[in-house]
Amino acid sequence: MLGGSLLVRWLVAWHMARHTHDRVFRDSWFWLPVRDMLSAAVWCAAGLGGEVSWRGRRYALRQGGRLQRLT
């Protein structure tokens, strides 16, 4: 399963790079799984915080999912 998903990810990236004439992809295709894992880790870690920054303002997440403006 892991091998199949890696193959599909690389094929999609190769296809998009070919159509957009992206030359960087040729040098960094092997880093795609690492980048994907780091992106997923950042996304998961973002859900653990109690504050949100949106459009230059900070909010605290309170009980029941309500936001309180901090700045």
Biopython code that builds the backbone (N, CA, C, O; Angstrom):
import numpy as np
from Bio.PDB.StructureBuilder import StructureBuilder

atoms = [
    (1, "MET", "N", (0.819, -1.184, 0.000)),
    (1, "MET", "CA", (0.000, 0.000, 0.000)),
    (1, "MET", "C", (0.871, 1.258, 0.000)),
    (1, "MET", "O", (0.635, 2.197, -0.760)),
    (2, "LEU", "N", (1.876, 1.249, 0.868)),
    (2, "LEU", "CA", (2.757, 2.410, 0.942)),
    (2, "LEU", "C", (3.484, 2.627, -0.384)),
    (2, "LEU", "O", (3.588, 3.754, -0.869)),
    (3, "GLY", "N", (3.983, 1.541, -0.958)),
    (3, "GLY", "CA", (4.675, 1.645, -2.245)),
    (3, "GLY", "C", (3.764, 2.151, -3.348)),
    (3, "GLY", "O", (4.174, 2.959, -4.181)),
    (4, "GLY", "N", (2.530, 1.674, -3.352)),
    (4, "GLY", "CA", (1.567, 2.128, -4.346)),
    (4, "GLY", "C", (1.236, 3.600, -4.202)),
    (4, "GLY", "O", (1.124, 4.319, -5.195)),
    (5, "SER", "N", (1.080, 4.051, -2.959)),
    (5, "SER", "CA", (0.761, 5.470, -2.759)),
    (5, "SER", "C", (1.951, 6.357, -3.117)),
    (5, "SER", "O", (1.767, 7.454, -3.645)),
    (6, "LEU", "N", (3.172, 5.892, -2.836)),
    (6, "LEU", "CA", (4.360, 6.650, -3.241)),
    (6, "LEU", "C", (4.456, 6.741, -4.760)),
    (6, "LEU", "O", (4.766, 7.797, -5.313)),
    (7, "LEU", "N", (4.191, 5.637, -5.415)),
    (7, "LEU", "CA", (4.248, 5.623, -6.870)),
    (7, "LEU", "C", (3.221, 6.585, -7.474)),
    (7, "LEU", "O", (3.539, 7.348, -8.387)),
    (8, "VAL", "N", (2.002, 6.542, -6.964)),
    (8, "VAL", "CA", (0.963, 7.444, -7.469)),
    (8, "VAL", "C", (1.350, 8.899, -7.210)),
    (8, "VAL", "O", (1.170, 9.751, -8.080)),
    (9, "ARG", "N", (1.877, 9.187, -6.026)),
    (9, "ARG", "CA", (2.285, 10.555, -5.692)),
    (9, "ARG", "C", (3.362, 11.042, -6.656)),
    (9, "ARG", "O", (3.290, 12.166, -7.152)),
    (10, "TRP", "N", (4.357, 10.202, -6.921)),
    (10, "TRP", "CA", (5.430, 10.586, -7.829)),
    (10, "TRP", "C", (4.923, 10.760, -9.266)),
    (10, "TRP", "O", (5.336, 11.684, -9.966)),
    (11, "LEU", "N", (4.037, 9.879, -9.693)),
    (11, "LEU", "CA", (3.502, 9.982, -11.051)),
    (11, "LEU", "C", (2.672, 11.255, -11.244)),
    (11, "LEU", "O", (2.772, 11.917, -12.276)),
    (12, "VAL", "N", (1.858, 11.587, -10.249)),
    (12, "VAL", "CA", (1.061, 12.816, -10.340)),
    (12, "VAL", "C", (1.979, 14.034, -10.356)),
    (12, "VAL", "O", (1.777, 14.954, -11.147)),
    (13, "ALA", "N", (2.984, 14.042, -9.485)),
    (13, "ALA", "CA", (3.920, 15.170, -9.438)),
    (13, "ALA", "C", (4.697, 15.278, -10.745)),
    (13, "ALA", "O", (4.908, 16.381, -11.249)),
    (14, "TRP", "N", (5.118, 14.163, -11.289)),
    (14, "TRP", "CA", (5.854, 14.170, -12.565)),
    (14, "TRP", "C", (4.962, 14.723, -13.685)),
    (14, "TRP", "O", (5.394, 15.531, -14.507)),
    (15, "HIS", "N", (3.712, 14.264, -13.691)),
    (15, "HIS", "CA", (2.771, 14.724, -14.722)),
    (15, "HIS", "C", (2.556, 16.235, -14.620)),
    (15, "HIS", "O", (2.578, 16.929, -15.636)),
    (16, "MET", "N", (2.351, 16.747, -13.416)),
    (16, "MET", "CA", (2.140, 18.183, -13.237)),
    (16, "MET", "C", (3.404, 18.975, -13.585)),
    (16, "MET", "O", (3.318, 20.041, -14.195)),
    (17, "ALA", "N", (4.570, 18.462, -13.202)),
    (17, "ALA", "CA", (5.822, 19.156, -13.511)),
    (17, "ALA", "C", (6.056, 19.201, -15.017)),
    (17, "ALA", "O", (6.567, 20.191, -15.540)),
    (18, "ARG", "N", (5.689, 18.147, -15.703)),
    (18, "ARG", "CA", (5.855, 18.118, -17.149)),
    (18, "ARG", "C", (4.975, 19.158, -17.833)),
    (18, "ARG", "O", (5.408, 19.830, -18.769)),
    (19, "HIS", "N", (3.746, 19.284, -17.364)),
    (19, "HIS", "CA", (2.821, 20.235, -17.976)),
    (19, "HIS", "C", (3.120, 21.680, -17.609)),
    (19, "HIS", "O", (2.769, 22.591, -18.360)),
    (20, "THR", "N", (3.762, 21.906, -16.468)),
    (20, "THR", "CA", (4.085, 23.274, -16.055)),
    (20, "THR", "C", (5.538, 23.623, -16.344)),
    (20, "THR", "O", (5.988, 24.723, -16.023)),
    (21, "HIS", "N", (6.276, 22.692, -16.948)),
    (21, "HIS", "CA", (7.689, 22.877, -17.286)),
    (21, "HIS", "C", (8.531, 23.190, -16.049)),
    (21, "HIS", "O", (9.420, 24.041, -16.088)),
    (22, "ASP", "N", (8.241, 22.494, -14.962)),
    (22, "ASP", "CA", (8.945, 22.681, -13.693)),
    (22, "ASP", "C", (10.235, 21.866, -13.698)),
    (22, "ASP", "O", (10.195, 20.636, -13.684)),
    (23, "ARG", "N", (11.368, 22.543, -13.717)),
    (23, "ARG", "CA", (12.654, 21.854, -13.748)),
    (23, "ARG", "C", (13.141, 21.473, -12.355)),
    (23, "ARG", "O", (14.012, 20.614, -12.222)),
    (24, "VAL", "N", (12.596, 22.093, -11.322)),
    (24, "VAL", "CA", (13.000, 21.794, -9.947)),
    (24, "VAL", "C", (12.603, 20.369, -9.578)),
    (24, "VAL", "O", (13.307, 19.703, -8.820)),
    (25, "PHE", "N", (11.496, 19.909, -10.103)),
    (25, "PHE", "CA", (11.019, 18.567, -9.776)),
    (25, "PHE", "C", (12.052, 17.498, -10.101)),
    (25, "PHE", "O", (12.192, 16.531, -9.352)),
    (26, "ARG", "N", (12.772, 17.654, -11.197)),
    (26, "ARG", "CA", (13.770, 16.645, -11.582)),
    (26, "ARG", "C", (14.851, 16.484, -10.525)),
    (26, "ARG", "O", (15.394, 15.394, -10.349)),
    (27, "ASP", "N", (15.164, 17.567, -9.823)),
    (27, "ASP", "CA", (16.216, 17.508, -8.812)),
    (27, "ASP", "C", (15.709, 17.126, -7.431)),
    (27, "ASP", "O", (16.509, 16.740, -6.579)),
    (28, "SER", "N", (14.408, 17.221, -7.181)),
    (28, "SER", "CA", (13.921, 17.011, -5.818)),
    (28, "SER", "C", (12.751, 16.029, -5.714)),
    (28, "SER", "O", (12.041, 16.043, -4.709)),
    (29, "TRP", "N", (12.531, 15.187, -6.709)),
    (29, "TRP", "CA", (11.397, 14.270, -6.685)),
    (29, "TRP", "C", (11.442, 13.303, -5.513)),
    (29, "TRP", "O", (10.393, 12.899, -5.012)),
    (30, "PHE", "N", (12.623, 12.926, -5.069)),
    (30, "PHE", "CA", (12.753, 11.947, -3.995)),
    (30, "PHE", "C", (12.401, 12.537, -2.630)),
    (30, "PHE", "O", (12.205, 11.786, -1.675)),
    (31, "TRP", "N", (12.315, 13.875, -2.515)),
    (31, "TRP", "CA", (11.959, 14.528, -1.255)),
    (31, "TRP", "C", (10.449, 14.641, -1.071)),
    (31, "TRP", "O", (10.002, 15.050, 0.000)),
    (32, "LEU", "N", (9.659, 14.297, -2.064)),
    (32, "LEU", "CA", (8.207, 14.442, -1.962)),
    (32, "LEU", "C", (7.601, 13.701, -0.766)),
    (32, "LEU", "O", (6.772, 14.287, -0.070)),
    (33, "PRO", "N", (7.968, 12.451, -0.493)),
    (33, "PRO", "CA", (7.370, 11.773, 0.674)),
    (33, "PRO", "C", (7.739, 12.456, 1.992)),
    (33, "PRO", "O", (6.913, 12.524, 2.903)),
    (34, "VAL", "N", (8.955, 12.955, 2.102)),
    (34, "VAL", "CA", (9.371, 13.643, 3.322)),
    (34, "VAL", "C", (8.563, 14.929, 3.488)),
    (34, "VAL", "O", (8.072, 15.226, 4.577)),
    (35, "ARG", "N", (8.429, 15.685, 2.405)),
    (35, "ARG", "CA", (7.643, 16.921, 2.461)),
    (35, "ARG", "C", (6.191, 16.638, 2.819)),
    (35, "ARG", "O", (5.591, 17.372, 3.605)),
    (36, "ASP", "N", (5.624, 15.585, 2.251)),
    (36, "ASP", "CA", (4.240, 15.229, 2.547)),
    (36, "ASP", "C", (4.068, 14.852, 4.020)),
    (36, "ASP", "O", (3.091, 15.251, 4.654)),
    (37, "MET", "N", (5.010, 14.091, 4.559)),
    (37, "MET", "CA", (4.922, 13.694, 5.971)),
    (37, "MET", "C", (5.074, 14.897, 6.890)),
    (37, "MET", "O", (4.366, 15.002, 7.892)),
    (38, "LEU", "N", (5.987, 15.806, 6.565)),
    (38, "LEU", "CA", (6.151, 17.004, 7.377)),
    (38, "LEU", "C", (4.922, 17.894, 7.301)),
    (38, "LEU", "O", (4.516, 18.471, 8.310)),
    (39, "SER", "N", (4.331, 18.013, 6.139)),
    (39, "SER", "CA", (3.108, 18.802, 5.996)),
    (39, "SER", "C", (1.975, 18.215, 6.830)),
    (39, "SER", "O", (1.230, 18.950, 7.478)),
    (40, "ALA", "N", (1.849, 16.907, 6.812)),
    (40, "ALA", "CA", (0.812, 16.246, 7.617)),
    (40, "ALA", "C", (1.079, 16.442, 9.101)),
    (40, "ALA", "O", (0.142, 16.652, 9.871)),
    (41, "ALA", "N", (2.340, 16.379, 9.519)),
    (41, "ALA", "CA", (2.690, 16.578, 10.930)),
    (41, "ALA", "C", (2.369, 18.002, 11.374)),
    (41, "ALA", "O", (1.850, 18.206, 12.472)),
    (42, "VAL", "N", (2.670, 18.980, 10.537)),
    (42, "VAL", "CA", (2.356, 20.375, 10.867)),
    (42, "VAL", "C", (0.852, 20.559, 10.963)),
    (42, "VAL", "O", (0.371, 21.236, 11.871)),
    (43, "TRP", "N", (0.111, 19.972, 10.051)),
    (43, "TRP", "CA", (-1.340, 20.086, 10.062)),
    (43, "TRP", "C", (-1.915, 19.476, 11.341)),
    (43, "TRP", "O", (-2.802, 20.059, 11.964)),
    (44, "CYS", "N", (-1.411, 18.309, 11.731)),
    (44, "CYS", "CA", (-1.890, 17.656, 12.966)),
    (44, "CYS", "C", (-1.509, 18.465, 14.197)),
    (44, "CYS", "O", (-2.316, 18.615, 15.115)),
    (45, "ALA", "N", (-0.296, 18.985, 14.224)),
    (45, "ALA", "CA", (0.161, 19.780, 15.369)),
    (45, "ALA", "C", (-0.655, 21.059, 15.505)),
    (45, "ALA", "O", (-0.870, 21.539, 16.618)),
    (46, "ALA", "N", (-1.107, 21.611, 14.396)),
    (46, "ALA", "CA", (-1.898, 22.835, 14.447)),
    (46, "ALA", "C", (-3.213, 22.612, 15.186)),
    (46, "ALA", "O", (-3.755, 23.545, 15.778)),
    (47, "GLY", "N", (-3.723, 21.405, 15.159)),
    (47, "GLY", "CA", (-4.961, 21.100, 15.859)),
    (47, "GLY", "C", (-4.802, 20.980, 17.357)),
    (47, "GLY", "O", (-5.797, 20.923, 18.079)),
    (48, "LEU", "N", (-3.574, 20.941, 17.842)),
    (48, "LEU", "CA", (-3.330, 20.797, 19.277)),
    (48, "LEU", "C", (-3.279, 22.139, 19.999)),
    (48, "LEU", "O", (-3.391, 22.184, 21.224)),
    (49, "GLY", "N", (-3.114, 23.204, 19.275)),
    (49, "GLY", "CA", (-2.983, 24.525, 19.893)),
    (49, "GLY", "C", (-4.308, 25.090, 20.360)),
    (49, "GLY", "O", (-5.375, 24.634, 19.948)),
    (50, "GLY", "N", (-4.224, 26.090, 21.227)),
    (50, "GLY", "CA", (-5.416, 26.729, 21.747)),
    (50, "GLY", "C", (-5.608, 28.134, 21.204)),
    (50, "GLY", "O", (-6.517, 28.846, 21.629)),
    (51, "GLU", "N", (-4.747, 28.545, 20.256)),
    (51, "GLU", "CA", (-4.845, 29.876, 19.676)),
    (51, "GLU", "C", (-4.855, 29.790, 18.158)),
    (51, "GLU", "O", (-4.299, 28.869, 17.559)),
    (52, "VAL", "N", (-5.512, 30.789, 17.550)),
    (52, "VAL", "CA", (-5.614, 30.863, 16.102)),
    (52, "VAL", "C", (-5.208, 32.258, 15.676)),
    (52, "VAL", "O", (-5.622, 33.243, 16.287)),
    (53, "SER", "N", (-4.406, 32.348, 14.634)),
    (53, "SER", "CA", (-4.066, 33.636, 14.040)),
    (53, "SER", "C", (-4.756, 33.705, 12.691)),
    (53, "SER", "O", (-4.532, 32.861, 11.823)),
    (54, "TRP", "N", (-5.602, 34.725, 12.519)),
    (54, "TRP", "CA", (-6.362, 34.837, 11.286)),
    (54, "TRP", "C", (-6.462, 36.298, 10.893)),
    (54, "TRP", "O", (-6.969, 37.126, 11.650)),
    (55, "ARG", "N", (-5.965, 36.610, 9.686)),
    (55, "ARG", "CA", (-5.983, 37.961, 9.143)),
    (55, "ARG", "C", (-5.362, 38.978, 10.094)),
    (55, "ARG", "O", (-5.887, 40.075, 10.284)),
    (56, "GLY", "N", (-4.237, 38.593, 10.686)),
    (56, "GLY", "CA", (-3.492, 39.508, 11.538)),
    (56, "GLY", "C", (-4.030, 39.644, 12.950)),
    (56, "GLY", "O", (-3.507, 40.443, 13.726)),
    (57, "ARG", "N", (-5.039, 38.903, 13.300)),
    (57, "ARG", "CA", (-5.610, 38.957, 14.657)),
    (57, "ARG", "C", (-5.455, 37.595, 15.316)),
    (57, "ARG", "O", (-5.494, 36.558, 14.652)),
    (58, "ARG", "N", (-5.278, 37.615, 16.632)),
    (58, "ARG", "CA", (-5.143, 36.369, 17.387)),
    (58, "ARG", "C", (-6.422, 36.098, 18.167)),
    (58, "ARG", "O", (-7.037, 37.006, 18.726)),
    (59, "TYR", "N", (-6.802, 34.829, 18.188)),
    (59, "TYR", "CA", (-7.990, 34.397, 18.899)),
    (59, "TYR", "C", (-7.635, 33.197, 19.765)),
    (59, "TYR", "O", (-6.783, 32.383, 19.407)),
    (60, "ALA", "N", (-8.307, 33.102, 20.917)),
    (60, "ALA", "CA", (-8.163, 31.927, 21.783)),
    (60, "ALA", "C", (-9.390, 31.048, 21.580)),
    (60, "ALA", "O", (-10.514, 31.541, 21.484)),
    (61, "LEU", "N", (-9.160, 29.757, 21.516)),
    (61, "LEU", "CA", (-10.251, 28.800, 21.372)),
    (61, "LEU", "C", (-10.763, 28.450, 22.761)),
    (61, "LEU", "O", (-10.011, 27.941, 23.593)),
    (62, "ARG", "N", (-12.021, 28.716, 23.011)),
    (62, "ARG", "CA", (-12.630, 28.491, 24.325)),
    (62, "ARG", "C", (-13.526, 27.262, 24.308)),
    (62, "ARG", "O", (-13.741, 26.640, 23.267)),
    (63, "GLN", "N", (-14.041, 26.929, 25.485)),
    (63, "GLN", "CA", (-14.922, 25.779, 25.653)),
    (63, "GLN", "C", (-16.096, 25.880, 24.688)),
    (63, "GLN", "O", (-16.662, 26.959, 24.510)),
    (64, "GLY", "N", (-16.456, 24.797, 24.082)),
    (64, "GLY", "CA", (-17.591, 24.766, 23.169)),
    (64, "GLY", "C", (-17.253, 25.259, 21.766)),
    (64, "GLY", "O", (-18.149, 25.416, 20.936)),
    (65, "GLY", "N", (-15.965, 25.508, 21.488)),
    (65, "GLY", "CA", (-15.551, 25.919, 20.155)),
    (65, "GLY", "C", (-15.711, 27.402, 19.867)),
    (65, "GLY", "O", (-15.638, 27.815, 18.710)),
    (66, "ARG", "N", (-15.924, 28.198, 20.881)),
    (66, "ARG", "CA", (-16.078, 29.644, 20.690)),
    (66, "ARG", "C", (-14.703, 30.308, 20.665)),
    (66, "ARG", "O", (-13.768, 29.859, 21.327)),
    (67, "LEU", "N", (-14.603, 31.386, 19.888)),
    (67, "LEU", "CA", (-13.355, 32.139, 19.766)),
    (67, "LEU", "C", (-13.454, 33.426, 20.562)),
    (67, "LEU", "O", (-14.479, 34.108, 20.564)),
    (68, "GLN", "N", (-12.339, 33.743, 21.249)),
    (68, "GLN", "CA", (-12.253, 35.014, 21.966)),
    (68, "GLN", "C", (-11.068, 35.778, 21.390)),
    (68, "GLN", "O", (-9.957, 35.252, 21.319)),
    (69, "ARG", "N", (-11.309, 37.017, 20.979)),
    (69, "ARG", "CA", (-10.248, 37.832, 20.377)),
    (69, "ARG", "C", (-9.226, 38.221, 21.433)),
    (69, "ARG", "O", (-9.585, 38.691, 22.513)),
    (70, "LEU", "N", (-7.953, 38.025, 21.116)),
    (70, "LEU", "CA", (-6.862, 38.375, 22.038)),
    (70, "LEU", "C", (-6.232, 39.712, 21.661)),
    (70, "LEU", "O", (-5.937, 40.515, 22.546)),
    (71, "THR", "N", (-6.018, 39.971, 20.380)),
    (71, "THR", "CA", (-5.401, 41.244, 19.952)),
    (71, "THR", "C", (-6.187, 41.837, 18.814)),
    (71, "THR", "O", (-5.836, 42.904, 18.310)),
]
sb = StructureBuilder()
sb.init_structure("model")
sb.init_model(0)
sb.init_chain("A")
sb.init_seg("    ")
for serial, (resi, resn, name, xyz) in enumerate(atoms, 1):
    if name == "N":
        sb.init_residue(resn, " ", resi, " ")
    sb.init_atom(name, np.array(xyz, "f"), 0.0, 1.0, " ", f" {name:<3s}", serial, name[0])
structure = sb.get_structure()
